[in-house]
Amino acid sequence: MEKILKFFENDRFADLSNIEVVSISPGKATTTMEVEEMHLNGVGTVHGGALFTLADFTFALAANSHGTVTVAINANISYFKAVSSGLLHAEARELSSGGRIASYTVDIYDEARDLVAVFQGMAYRKKEKISDFIDLY
């Protein structure tokens, strides 16, 4: 998992969004994001794009956790609750993984553990290994 974490240290957008990795294991990942003013939309709630970014990064961690470069080929998100402050938690889990295609779900919760959004992503496993890219940075 150390190689995966090192690889994702180079995700500049996740860093800019202040997303923190809590844990990663094969097929799973957990992250957090403290809601800041920059995450809010015009009506004062967390922008859908900020929630999507949190979910997408968590999905990427889980999908790449097997050590093979894996990229999204489809993703969607459903929003259930507006949030304007606090710490958000994203939890990704692998639903299926066979051959080159894998499927993941990411649940985003607020501090009260209320469901804020659900993201579903489909990933394609490439031939390259994560370790091939670590020395490039």
Salt bridges, closest charged atoms under 4 A:
GLU91 OE2 - ARG113 NH1 2.79
GLU94 OE2 - HIS66 NE2 2.79
GLU94 OE2 - ARG125 NH2 3.22
ASP107 OD2 - ARG93 NH1 3.10
ASP110 OD2 - LYS81 NZ 2.45
ASP114 OD2 - LYS81 NZ 2.86
